[in-house]
């Protein structure tokens, strides 16, 4: 494995405008070590919880509780695939934070909106973006091991407390990561079935190839990592209580839709075709979707490009309406 490159940045807590141009992960050392919540976390877990209690909303929250006998706080599939390594439970936010301090079994609150569950938190602890309007979330739990998965948006993940080890793979390594079911997942994203702490190379031999392309880094409180879209990442958390704040954003306008849904539709509609027809559809996808944009439109008059022009919002919205009608017919 190689270490993730460390990127110098001009100002703490201010997202560099060049981030979105990068095609690989980079580490931002000490990027948010000035946040008051990081300063409290570095004092003690109790100081962290007392600080968070200033903002905790009177809401319930969903959390994962790792099942007895599961080692390393692993969040994923049981070895026999009879279910998951955790139970999904709920409780008041404040009560769950108290449970995290008990440390009897690993517990974990996944992606949760900061502005709703910790209103006012971002007044003192936030990343400044030039023009993007990111979705800000927090993740908090005991020592856990989150299976490799990907996210579609651009991502800055900031370590608040504890340590987090990220192991990352470029998108093209998907074939070597042994991805599990797409319609039975822990939280909506397909995950690697490989237990990174004890990989079974007899069962998953291609995983050795994936490791040849892996990048890794250990984040300490105040550090951050930028993860480009579709990079697979396994996250192992250490410490009695660890917390992460992340920001997701996208560069494309809303009228372009969500690529994840296009993938799901393609799986349903194309995967079961015979080899002849799949090859033919691949040629069409290459022409209309994956080739250089001017290949599909270089002979079409400008006023007739319609939905083939990614900047034509009106044509795109009309196409989405018609598409929705076809799906529901």
C-alpha positions in Angstrom: 0.0 0.0 0.0 1.1 3.6 -0.5 0.4 6.5 1.7 -2.2 9.1 0.6 -0.5 12.3 -0.6 -0.6 15.2 1.8 -1.8 18.5 0.3 -0.7 21.9 1.5 -3.5 24.4 1.8 -3.5 28.1 2.2 -6.0 28.5 5.1 -7.4 26.3 7.8 -11.0 25.4 7.5 -11.3 26.8 4.0 -11.8 24.3 1.2 -9.3 24.8 -1.6 -11.0 25.5 -4.9 -8.6 23.1 -6.6 -9.9 20.1 -4.7 -12.6 19.2 -7.2 -10.0 19.1 -9.9 -8.1 16.3 -8.3 -8.7 12.7 -9.4 -7.1 11.1 -6.3 -7.5 11.4 -2.5 -5.4 13.9 -0.6 -4.9 14.5 3.1 -5.3 18.0 4.7 -3.2 17.8 7.9 -4.5 19.9 10.8 -7.3 21.3 8.5 -9.8 21.7 11.3 -7.6 21.5 14.5 -8.8 25.0 15.4 -12.4 23.8 15.8 -13.6 24.1 19.4 -15.1 20.6 19.2 -11.7 19.2 18.3 -10.0 21.0 21.2 -12.6 19.5 23.6 -12.2 16.1 22.1 -8.4 16.3 22.6 -9.0 16.9 26.3 -11.2 13.9 27.0 -14.2 11.9 25.7 -16.3 13.4 28.5 -15.3 16.9 27.5 -16.4 16.1 23.9 -19.8 14.8 25.1 -20.3 17.8 27.3 -19.6 20.1 24.4 -22.0 18.2 22.0 -24.7 18.3 24.7 -24.9 22.1 24.1 -26.3 21.4 20.7 -28.1 18.1 20.9 -31.7 18.3 19.5 -34.6 16.5 21.2 -34.9 13.9 18.4 -34.6 10.2 18.0 -31.7 8.8 16.1 -30.9 5.4 14.5 -27.7 3.6 15.5 -26.0 0.3 14.9 -25.1 -2.0 17.8 -22.6 -4.7 16.9 -23.8 -8.3 17.7 -22.0 -10.4 20.3 -19.1 -12.4 19.0 -18.3 -10.0 16.1 -14.7 -8.9 16.5 -13.3 -5.5 15.7 -16.6 -3.7 15.7 -17.0 -4.8 12.0 -20.0 -3.3 10.2 -20.9 -5.6 7.3 -22.2 -9.2 6.6 -22.0 -12.2 8.9 -19.6 -14.8 7.6 -22.4 -17.1 6.5 -24.3 -14.1 4.9 -27.4 -14.9 7.0 -27.6 -11.3 8.0 -25.6 -8.3 9.1 -23.0 -8.0 12.0 -25.2 -5.5 13.8 -28.7 -4.7 15.0 -30.3 -1.5 13.9 -31.8 0.3 16.9 -33.2 3.7 17.8 -33.4 6.0 20.8 -33.2 9.6 21.8 -30.1 11.3 20.6 -28.9 12.2 24.1 -29.5 8.7 25.4 -27.5 7.2 22.5 -24.6 9.5 23.2 -24.7 8.3 26.8 -24.6 4.7 25.6 -21.5 5.4 23.5 -19.7 6.2 26.7 -20.5 2.8 28.3 -18.3 0.9 25.8 -19.9 -2.5 26.7 -20.5 -3.2 23.0 -19.5 -1.2 19.9 -22.2 1.2 18.8 -22.2 3.6 15.8 -24.3 6.5 14.5 -23.9 6.7 10.7 -24.3 9.7 8.4 -26.6 12.1 10.3 -27.5 15.7 9.3 -25.7 18.2 11.5 -28.1 21.1 11.1 -31.0 19.0 12.3 -29.5 16.9 15.1 -26.8 19.4 16.2 -28.4 22.8 15.4 -25.9 25.6 15.9 -22.9 23.3 15.9 -21.7 24.8 12.6 -21.6 28.3 14.0 -18.3 27.3 15.7 -17.2 24.3 13.7 -17.5 24.5 9.9 -15.6 24.4 6.7 -15.9 27.4 4.4 -16.6 26.7 0.7 -16.3 29.3 -2.0 -19.6 28.6 -3.8 -20.6 25.1 -3.2 -23.5 24.3 -0.8 -22.4 21.0 0.7 -24.5 18.6 2.8 -22.8 18.4 6.3 -23.1 15.2 8.3 -21.6 13.8 11.5 -20.6 10.2 12.3 -19.9 9.1 15.9 -19.4 5.8 17.7 -17.0 3.4 19.4 -14.2 1.5 17.8 -15.8 0.2 14.5 -14.7 -1.1 11.1 -16.8 0.1 8.2 -16.6 -2.1 5.1 -15.3 -0.6 1.9 -18.0 1.4 0.0 -18.2 4.4 -2.3 -20.0 7.7 -2.3 -21.2 9.5 -5.4 -20.5 13.2 -4.3 -17.2 14.8 -3.7 -16.3 14.4 0.0 -14.2 16.1 2.7 -14.1 14.1 5.8 -12.8 15.7 9.0 -11.6 13.7 12.0 -12.9 15.3 15.2 -12.0 12.7 17.9 -10.2 9.3 18.0 -8.2 8.1 15.0 -9.5 6.9 11.7 -7.6 4.7 9.2 -8.8 5.1 5.6 -7.9 2.5 3.1 -8.9 3.7 -0.4 -9.1 2.1 -3.9 -9.6 3.8 -7.3 -13.0 3.2 -8.9 -11.6 0.7 -11.5 -10.7 -1.7 -8.6 -14.3 -2.6 -8.1 -13.9 -5.9 -9.9 -11.2 -6.9 -7.3 -13.1 -5.9 -4.1 -15.9 -8.6 -4.3 -18.8 -6.3 -3.9 -21.9 -7.7 -2.2 -25.6 -7.5 -3.1 -26.8 -4.1 -4.4 -30.3 -4.6 -2.9 -29.4 -5.9 0.5 -26.9 -3.5 2.1 -26.2 -2.1 5.6 -27.2 1.5 4.7 -28.0 1.8 1.0 -24.6 1.4 -0.5 -23.1 -1.8 -1.8 -20.1 -2.9 0.2 -17.1 -5.1 -0.1 -17.6 -8.6 1.4 -13.9 -8.9 2.3 -13.0 -8.6 6.0 -10.0 -6.3 5.7 -8.7 -7.3 9.1 -8.5 -11.0 8.1 -8.9 -11.3 4.3 -9.7 -14.8 3.1 -7.6 -14.9 -0.1 -8.9 -18.4 -0.9 -12.4 -17.1 -1.1 -11.4 -13.7 -2.5 -8.2 -14.2 -4.5 -8.5 -11.0 -6.7 -8.4 -8.9 -3.5 -4.6 -9.3 -3.6 -4.7 -7.2 -6.9 -6.8 -4.6 -5.2 -4.3 -4.2 -2.4 -1.6 -3.4 -5.0 -3.5 -0.3 -5.8 -4.6 0.7 -2.2 -3.8 3.9 -0.5 -3.9 4.4 3.2 -3.7 7.1 5.9 -4.4 7.4 9.6 -6.2 10.6 10.5 -5.7 12.2 13.9 -8.1 14.8 15.4 -8.1 17.9 13.3 -7.0 16.1 10.1 -9.1 15.8 7.0 -9.2 13.8 3.8 -10.6 14.7 0.4 -12.1 11.7 -1.4 -13.1 12.0 -5.1 -16.4 10.5 -6.2 -16.6 6.7 -6.5 -13.4 5.9 -4.7 -13.9 2.9 -2.5 -12.9 3.4 1.1 -12.8 1.3 4.2 -12.8 3.2 7.5 -11.5 1.7 10.7 -12.1 3.9 13.8 -10.0 3.7 17.0 -10.6 5.2 20.4 -13.3 4.9 23.0 -15.4 7.5 21.3 -14.6 8.8 17.8 -16.3 11.4 15.7 -16.1 12.5 12.1 -17.7 15.4 10.3 -18.0 15.2 6.5 -19.2 17.4 3.6 -20.7 16.1 0.4 -21.3 18.2 -2.6 -21.6 17.8 -6.4 -20.4 19.9 -9.3 -23.3 19.1 -11.7 -26.6 20.9 -11.8 -29.7 19.3 -10.4 -31.3 18.8 -13.9 -28.6 16.2 -14.7 -30.2 13.8 -12.3 -28.6 11.1 -10.1 -26.1 8.6 -11.7 -26.8 6.0 -9.1 -30.4 5.7 -10.3 -29.2 5.3 -13.9 -26.9 2.5 -12.8 -29.7 0.7 -11.0 -32.0 1.0 -14.0 -29.2 -0.3 -16.3 -28.7 -3.3 -14.1 -32.4 -4.1 -14.2 -32.8 -3.5 -17.9 -29.5 -4.7 -19.5 -27.7 -7.2 -17.2 -30.0 -10.1 -18.2 -29.8 -9.6 -21.9 -28.0 -12.1 -24.1 -24.4 -11.4 -25.1 -25.4 -10.1 -28.6 -27.8 -7.6 -27.3 -25.6 -6.4 -24.4 -22.8 -5.8 -26.8 -25.1 -3.7 -29.0 -26.4 -1.7 -26.0 -22.8 -1.2 -24.9 -22.1 0.5 -28.3 -25.0 2.8 -27.8 -24.0 3.7 -24.3 -20.4 4.3 -25.4 -21.7 6.6 -28.2 -24.2 8.6 -26.2 -22.8 8.5 -22.7 -19.1 7.7 -22.4 -17.5 8.9 -25.7 -16.5 12.5 -26.1 -19.6 14.6 -26.0 -19.1 16.1 -29.5 -19.1 12.6 -31.1 -22.8 12.1 -30.5 -23.7 15.7 -31.6 -21.1 17.0 -34.1 -23.6 16.8 -37.0 -26.7 17.9 -35.1 -27.8 21.6 -35.4 -27.3 23.4 -32.1 -31.0 24.1 -31.7 -31.8 20.4 -32.0 -29.4 18.8 -29.6 -32.0 18.8 -26.9 -31.1 16.4 -24.0 -27.8 15.6 -25.6 -26.6 19.0 -24.5 -25.8 18.7 -20.8 -26.3 22.5 -20.4 -29.8 22.5 -21.8 -31.8 22.5 -18.6 -35.2 23.0 -20.2 -34.7 20.0 -22.5 -33.4 17.9 -19.6 -36.3 18.7 -17.4 -38.8 17.8 -20.2 -36.9 14.6 -20.8 -37.1 13.7 -17.1 -40.9 14.3 -17.2 -41.3 12.0 -20.2 -39.0 9.4 -18.6 -41.0 9.4 -15.5 -44.2 8.8 -17.4 -42.6 5.9 -19.3 -41.5 4.3 -16.0 -45.0 4.6 -14.6 -46.9 3.4 -17.7 
